[in-house]
Amino acid sequence: MKRLVSSVVWSILLAGACGAQVNFSVFADRTSLALGEQFMVTARVVSSKQLASHPLPQMPPSDDFAVLRTSQDQSSSTSIQVINGRMAQNVEITYLTYYVIQPKKEGTLQFPSLSITINGQTYASQPFAVLVGKGEVVPANDVSVRLLIDKKDLWMGEQTRLTLQIVQKANTPVVITREAFEIFKSMLMQKLGNFCAVAPLFKDGPSGRREQINGELCAVFRASFSLIPTTAGDIAIPPLPFEYIIQKRVQNQRRVDPFFGSFFGDDFFGPSVQQIPKSTMSNGLTIHVKSLPPAPAGFSGAVGRCGFSSSADPKSVPAGEAVTLKIEVRGNTRPNSLGEIKLPPMENIEIFTPEKHIFSDTSEAAGINSRKSWSYMLIPQQEGAAVVPAISYVYFDPDAGEYKTLSSSPSALEVTKGTGAKPQSGARYLTQAEIREVGSDIRYIKTPRSLAVRTDRPYRNPFFLILYPAPLLAVLFAGLYRLQSTRKKDAALMLRQKAVRNAYRGIDTIRKNAAQFSPADFLGRCAGVIETYITHKFGFAAAGKTLDEIKDELARRTISEALRTALTGFMQTLDGYRFGGATLNENARADVLVKTTEMVEQIEKALRKEKRS
Amino acid sequence: MSRLYAVAAAALLLLMERAAQSAPVNLWMEKANAAYEQGTFDTARVYYEKIIAAGTNSSDVYYNLGNACFRLKQIGPAVLAYEKAKALSPNDPDIIANLKFANLNTVDKMPQPERSFISAAAWRLHTLVSLETQLWVLLAMLCLLAGMISWAFFASHNVRLWLIYGSALLGSVTALAGFSAGAKIWQAENIRYAIVLAPAVDAKSEPNGSKVLFSAHEGAKLRVVKDLDAWSFVSLPNGSAGWVENSALGRI
């Protein structure tokens, strides 16, 4: 049977005698090669305990294969887990045995079963097929490039392995550069990209080793790719060029100078190396891809060799508490191709959104292997018996060429009486949405150091009753104050504006009635006009103030010194005549009135001038 | 039997406390919490109720009382205590969570009215803070507004303009906050609720009547529309209304 990857057969049994868990597997690095080539078979024994000696699997004599050499290796790993405060230590010791095998003839050969006995228990691998072709393995020239595919007849979605093999004769002056490999790889992936999902199976580049091919020592470089066809039909990979360099030692052929010739023209600097680019063509390949037959209901989309397991734990649980249902699907394909699991409806069991884990392992020997696991939390709602029904997984098996269904057996759960909810029949436990919203239990009590007393009617608090009117009162007070001051300001302004007019009016009144006034009264009225004018104009009461005080007040209002002196001098003159018993005739009275008017005009003029400046 | 002893012991302790005339509510709170931690929920409940009877109106005490009642599987009193706690501290997340949880254990599921986005946002703003906090904030805003208006009376022209704009903005926010506070006060004064404490109660067409209009179960929240002697006229969010006996209800 042809396999795209090395055939891996697991025989997992428990070694009851000593309690050690043993795992035995056999795999080959490739199963498609040409006659004269070698391949490596690895036998791996993984034990949970140290074995007495390194186990050496027995290979029966074979007419098809020759064992060129064997070697052994051993490694161990320890992992420690702490779960709920308990520490668990897990030890694994791996014993590896390598066989370098060379096929003796062409054709599809069956690699025999290997067996081993550990602690009285015998483990055996299953035989697997190796395809041995003819082909020009040893390059006729210096380098040969071949594309090898494990399986040419594929189903859509089936994984196979494509290997790029570069063989170079040993001890030839050939240089294969990383750049040349990358160019070839990109050309190859470009050709396949429209028809297949292509993924390199190597990390850093092609792996190289020296091999005896048909008795000739060669350097062999291999790089493998995972190929999963996405469309049906024939996929043709044409021959692709591969560039390499041949280094040739050449003697300097420069023109010899007659003077320096004896020095630079000799072989002191040695011969130089000339790099000659060359290319060789790979072989062409055609892959035939078949469409999948009509899919049955529930087909997951997975194509390959798949495995499936499920388990529910614990089997007995109080109502309202969780049971964990673990489902795992594995297969030799990409993770996305494994599809999804759809749980059947379960009566009286709340199913929560599962935790999903995806693992993918890529190796040159086994290609892409994926594992997808779902961990569902199930909460039985009612006590009694509950059943987790059988879960099915449908996939396409390319080896059998048909759809297969893997099913788990139904799990019976014993649901006991719950502790956190109503005991009567039909009691409802929390739903998924409700648990998300409020958690699974009430929150714990509050433990304040001192109790904060509160009221549900805080608006009845006397503080509020007192404080709430305060802002309104403040605004009212401010408004009233503002109104009052505005009014005052307006009255003063009016008087100031009317000061001159009032002064002139007062002078006119005195003039009209001058004959009726005694001289003292006349002079007193003239002085009164001036004082009233000053009072209105400058906003201070001039009556009752001494002349010096009036002078000071005017000085504070930036009235010039000359004007202040003139005004107080005039008022002093009036007072002098008034209290000196002077007699005034009509002309003198008219003169006093003119001077009074002039004084008012002078002050007005001075104020206007000051305002302008 | 052990429960009976626990209650008797708690009652004795309370009598001793009363004799001492100390009324130390904080000490009672500590004892109640210790009893709760030990799982003697009966004792804890007696202490919590004593603190409340002493006139201590604390949301923490009501919350803890709700927890004790819930642990005693007395859903009606638990919901009532949580509702009272929520009335005092409407935004306490613990109270809200436990009230929701307790309501999940009630038989009657009262559908909440569906709100539009704007309505939900407005409701969220309305219930963002407790009434007490809102009143203090409102007072501060009023003081600030009064200060700005008063300043505007005496400020120069440019400053006055800014003060007027600021006052208008602040006044709008203050008005909204005041409207919200007013609505809350109106609600507190006019809308009353009660929790059904009996396992089930029949709402009748008239006090002492025989015709049953609907039944409500323990923990259901009913709106009390009016009272008449030992009867209350209650309504449900779906519009159903009827008379129930006061003895089956606990007023929030």
Contacts between the chains, C-beta under 8 A, distances in Angstrom:
chain1	res1	chain2	res2	distance
A	421	B	105	6.9
A	422	B	105	6.9
A	430	B	104	6.3
A	434	B	104	5.6
A	437	B	100	6.8
A	438	B	97	5.5
A	438	B	100	4.7
A	438	B	101	4.6
A	438	B	104	6.9
A	439	B	97	6.8
A	439	B	101	7.3
A	441	B	101	7.3
A	442	B	67	5.9
A	442	B	70	5.6
A	442	B	97	7.6
A	442	B	98	4.6
A	442	B	101	5.1
A	442	B	102	7.1
A	443	B	94	4.6
A	443	B	97	5.4
A	443	B	98	5.5
A	444	B	67	7.5
A	445	B	33	5.9
A	445	B	36	5.4
A	445	B	63	7.2
A	445	B	64	4.4
A	445	B	67	5.1
A	445	B	68	7.9
A	446	B	60	4.3
A	446	B	63	5.7
A	446	B	64	6.0
A	446	B	94	6.9
A	447	B	33	5.3
A	448	B	29	7.6
A	448	B	60	5.3
A	449	B	26	7.7
A	450	B	26	5.5
A	451	B	25	5.8
A	451	B	26	6.2
A	451	B	29	6.1
A	451	B	51	7.4
A	451	B	56	5.6
A	451	B	58	4.4
A	451	B	60	6.3
A	451	B	61	6.5
A	452	B	58	6.0
A	452	B	59	7.7
A	452	B	60	7.0
A	453	B	56	5.8
A	453	B	57	5.6
A	453	B	58	5.6
A	454	B	57	6.0
A	454	B	58	6.5
A	454	B	59	6.0
A	454	B	88	4.5
A	454	B	89	6.9
A	454	B	132	6.9
A	455	B	57	6.0
A	455	B	88	7.5
A	455	B	132	7.5
A	456	B	57	7.7
A	456	B	87	4.4
A	456	B	88	5.7
A	456	B	188	6.5
A	457	B	188	5.9
A	458	B	131	5.7
A	458	B	132	3.8
A	458	B	135	5.7
A	459	B	131	7.1
A	459	B	135	6.1
A	459	B	181	7.7
A	459	B	185	5.2
A	459	B	188	7.9
A	464	B	135	5.9
A	464	B	139	7.1
A	467	B	139	5.7
A	468	B	139	6.4
A	468	B	142	7.2
A	470	B	143	7.3
A	470	B	146	7.9
A	471	B	139	7.9
A	471	B	142	4.2
A	471	B	143	5.1
A	471	B	145	6.7
A	471	B	146	3.5
A	472	B	142	7.8
A	472	B	146	7.1
A	474	B	143	7.9
A	474	B	146	4.6
A	474	B	147	7.5
A	474	B	150	6.0
A	475	B	146	4.8
A	475	B	149	5.1
A	475	B	150	5.8
A	477	B	150	7.9
A	478	B	149	7.2
A	478	B	150	3.6
A	478	B	153	5.1
A	478	B	154	7.7
A	479	B	150	8.0
A	479	B	153	6.3
A	481	B	153	7.6
A	482	B	153	4.0
A	482	B	154	6.6
